[in-house]
């Protein structure tokens, strides 16, 4: 389960109070091949394909693939190698294009995933950064996609507050709930262009307030042997 999470999410959930994110166990037999990747000749390619697929999915949610599909194969390779070799400048030369607006418009949908301490799978649903010319906020997103994590108030300036006992973290910090999700997506997304949100303390929320389902699938392009030549996918519909 930890292997499916970004490091920022793991640290946010387990890093406080000196608690380590995991315990190291040395195995001499019965390797859990169904849960962990083996260190073989294809491990780099497997991780690369997973990363590129996430970037591609995020691109379709933001721009319907209009930007990603115009990357040259060499640019896709540069994106991965810049990340893999810890060369930020090489990575950002390509990635900044994926973060751009088209015609100065917000993204069509925000690529995000919510991890909680009560769900084994992340929560991912279609969510627009703007509705009726009004920018949507982190509070709006949590109110819709993670019921019980925030409560409504009568304050027009701060219409939501985090439920008592719950902590919301993104990249290790707790942004104000009035922060536009467009801004969060542009500035606090992970390298794969997804915004990872961690909600802690959901075990203290009333079961009737908790979401009944964990994940709403978002239609995304399948992994491709040549990641720069994607095929169009169906645009997600808002639920």
Buried (B, 14 or more C-beta within 10 A) or exposed (E): EEEEBBEBBBBBBBBEEEEEBEEEEEEEEEEEEEEEEEEEEEEEEEEBBBBBBBBBBBBBBBBBBEBBBEBEEEBBBBBBEBBEEEEEEBBEBBBEBBBEEEEEEBBBBBBBBBBBBBBEEBBBBBBBBBEEEEBBBBBBBBBBBBBBBBBEEEEEEEBBBBBEEBBBBBBEEEBEBBBBBBBBBBEBBBBBBBBBBBBBBBEEBEEEEBBEEBBEEBEBBEBBEEBBEBEEBEBBEEE
